[in-house]
Amino acid sequence: MLSEIFSKIFHANAKVRSALIEVGLREFQDFMTYSESFLVSRPLKLPVRTLYLSIDGQRRKYFLKKKGPQSLRVVLQAWFRFQRSLSSTARELMLLELMRQEGIPVMSPVAWGEQRILGCLFNGFIIVEEVAGKEFVDVYRGASLRIRRRLFFLYGGLMGALHRKGIDSKVCPQDLICVSDDYTNFQNCFVVIDRERGQPNVVELSTEQCGSRLGDIWVKGMSRIGLGERSELLAFLSGYLTEVGREGVCERGVRGVNLVERASRRAAEVLYRENRFMRLRKGFQMHYGISLKGRA
């Protein structure tokens, strides 16, 4: 009876299991109380700590990401559908696996666990191996305009590949690690990290939905790296449409116009609605010629 009320799941890949025991991480609760390393998460975010393990005689860096309780909204939505709520731990694992199966380079989880009460997530964790490279934002800021355009072309290609494959997950610039200066394609250059949000299964995305997703990441990108150049935005859209791979110039052109219109409208809506983006509003309107809620 108690097992139906309280349940725990814990899994560790064979290659890290003994190394975890060496640093005192044997049971689920050990991971949840672990605090013997640097906290690298931002304030108001769920805690993420560094973790160093000895693997095959080499000291390797990992990140321990702790998960909190599910929101009441998620739980109620599942109950109304007579379904078991999907935990944030399981969602991230499933989304990472989906992206990996579809040829999208992603970070590698090596251990995870969760505790449920009455079928709802109470807490959990994921350990992922460090992706060796530089953050997209840092590479962008130190690059020439030519390289920045290429980075955005590849970034657009990545988003185009996700949408073409039916993967609904917003990848922002801060979610990308540049692992190479080989800018032939995004598979060689980028690895995607931190997939807490998104659909863990393939879905059908309309042009309207795709444009809305692009508008969201456009705003979040500007909040991290600035307004950028118009040519960089054009490179992003070119990479996106190239990867989507619509047949026929006319069809691709029509889709491109609709997509840009929806992305622009969505970006303006977000900028106008959320006060944290207030400093971007005037520059966005002047730089891209897009008004906010019809205002000139």
N, C-alpha and C positions, 0 to 999 in steps of 0.2 A: 504493500500500500504506500509506504513512504517513498519507494522508488518511483511511483507514479507522480508523486508531488514534487520530490527533489531528484534531479538527475544531473550527472556530470559526464562530460565527454572529454577525453584527452588523447591526442595523437602526436607523435614525434617521429620524423623520418629516421630510419636506421642510422644514417651517417652522423646525426647530431645527438642521438639519444644518450650515449655514454658521456659526451662532452657536457650536456646539460646536467647530468648527475654530478659531474665533477665540480660544478659551480653551485651545487645545492638545489637544483631545480628537478625534483623527483615527481611531485604530485601537483595536481591542479592548483591548489592553494598557494604553493610555492611561487608560482608565476604571478599570481594576483598580488602578493605581498612583496615581491622583489623590488628593492629600491637601492641597490648597491652600484648604481651607475649614473651617468649623466642623463638628465631629463632634457630631451631635444624638441619636445612638442611646444607649440605656441600657447600662450595663456588662453584660458577658456576652452581649450581643446582637450580631448581625451589624452591621457598620458602616453607618451612614447619614450622609451629609454633605450640607450645603447646597451649592447650585450656582446662580450668578446668570448669566443669559444676556440678551443684548440682542436682543429680538424686535420688529421693526417700530418701532425707535426707543425702545422701552420696556424698562426693566430688570425682568426677571421672575425669580421665585424657583422653583427646582426642588429635588428631593431625589434624590441618587444612592444607591441601595440596592444594596449588594454581597451576592452570594450565595456560600455556601461549598459544599464537596463534599456530595454526597448521602450519606445514612446507609447503612450496610451493609444494614440491614433493608429499606429501600426497594428497593435494588438486587436483593437476593436474592428478594424477593417478585415483582419483575418477571421475573427469570430463570426462576423456577419456573412462571410463567404463559406462558413463551416470548414475552415482550413486552419492548419497549425501555422502560427506566425513564423516567418523566416527571420532568423536572427541576423544581426549585422555581421557576426563572425561568418556564418554560413554564406551570406550574400556575397561578401568580399571574396571568399574562397571560390565560390561558383563562378563569379564574374571573371576572376583571374584565370580560371581553367577554361572558360568559354573563349576568352581573348587569346589564350595560348593555342587552343585548338584551331582558331581561325587565323593563325599566323601573325598575331600581334605580339611583339616582344613585351613581356611584363616581368615584374619582380617575382621572386620565387619564395613561397611560404615553406617553412621546414617544420613547423610545429604549431599546433593550435588546440584550443579547448574552450568549452563553454559550460556554464551552470544554468540550469533552468528550474523555475518554480512554477508549477501548474502549466508547464509547456511553454512558458514565456522566458526569454533570456533575462537572467539576473546580472550576470557578468561573463566576460570571456576574454580571450587574448589570441593574438596571432604573432608568430615570430617569422620575420622575413630576412633573407640574406641581403646585405648591402649591395647596391648596384654601383660598381666602380665607374666613376665618370664625373662630369660636371653638370650642375643644374642648367637647364635650358635658359633660365633668366640670366644667369651669370655669363654664359657663352654669348647670348644675344647682346648684352650690354657692352661686351668687349670686342664685338665684331664690326667689320666694315659694313657699309650699306649693302654691298653685293652679297656678303655672307648672310646678313640678316634676311634679305629677300629669299635666299635659298632655304634658310631655316624655316621660314614661314611657308614656303612652297611644300616642304616635306611635312610640316605640321598640318597643313591643309590636306595633304595626301593621307595622313594618318586618320584624320576625322572622316574623310571620304570613304576610306576603307571600312571604318567602323559602321558607318551608316549604310554602305552598300551591303555589308554582311548582316545588317539588322541588329547591331549591338548598340543599345541606347545607353551610353555612358559619356558624360561630359569630361573631356580631358583638357585641363587648363595648362598654361605654360609651366606653372609650378609643379605639375604632375609628371614632367618629363625630365629624364636624365639623358644627357648626351654622352654616349659611350664611345664615340668615334668622330673624327673629322672627315669621314667618308660620307659625303653628302649625295651619294648616288640615289639612295632611297631611304625612307624612314626606317625600314627594317634594320639597316646597317647602322643608323645614327642614333635612334631613340630607344629607350626602355620606359614603359609606363609604370608608375608607382601609385600607391594609395587609391584603391578602388572601393571606398566605403559606400559610394552611391552608384546607382545604375540598375538596369534590369539584368538579372542573372540568366536570362534566356533570350533567344532570338525573337525579335518583334518586327512588325511591318511599320516602317517609318514613312510618313507622307512628306512632301516637300515643305509643307507648312511646319511640321514638327522638326524637320531637319534645320530649317531656317531659324526656328525659335532656339534650338540648342546652340547654334552657331552664334546667335545674338548674345546668349548668356556668357559663353566663353570669351567672346569679344570684349565684353565689359570687364570680366574678371581679369583678362589679360592686360587691358589698359590700366587697371588698378595696380598691377604689379610692375609693369615695364613702361608705362606711359602711353601716350597717344600713338606714337610711332609714325611712320610715313604711309601715305596713301599707296605707294608702290608695294609696301609690305602686305597691306590688306589685299591688294590685287593678286599678289603672289600666293597668298593663302587660299583665296577663292579659286585661282587657277589650279593649284594643287588638288584642291577638293574635287572640282569638277572633272579633272583629268582622271582621278582615281575612281570616281563614281562610274565613269566610263559609259555614258549614254551614247547610243549610236545616232549618228546624223547631226550635222552642225545646227540645223534648225531646232531640233528637239532639245539638244544640249543648251542652245542659246535661250530658248524659252524657259527651261528649268533654271538656268543661271539667273535670269532676270527675276523670276519669282522668288528664288532662294535669297538673293541679295536684298530684295524688297522686304521679305519677312525678317531676315536677320537684322536689317537696319531698324525696322519698326520695333522689334523686340529689344534691341540695344537701347533705343530711345526710351522705351517704356521702363526698363530697369533703372536707367540713369535718373529719370524723372521721379520714380517712385521711392527709391532708397536714398536717404540723405547721406549715407556714407560715401556715395559717389558724387556728391555735390561739386567738388573741385574739378571734376572731369566734364561737367555739362557744357560749359561755355566753349571750352577747347574742342570738344567733340562736335558741337554744332558748327563752329568756324572751320575746323579742319576737314570734316567730311561733308559739310553742307547738308546735314540732316537735322531737322528741327525736332524739338521735343513737344509731343502732343499738339503738333500743328503750329507751334509758335515759331516765328521767324527768328 
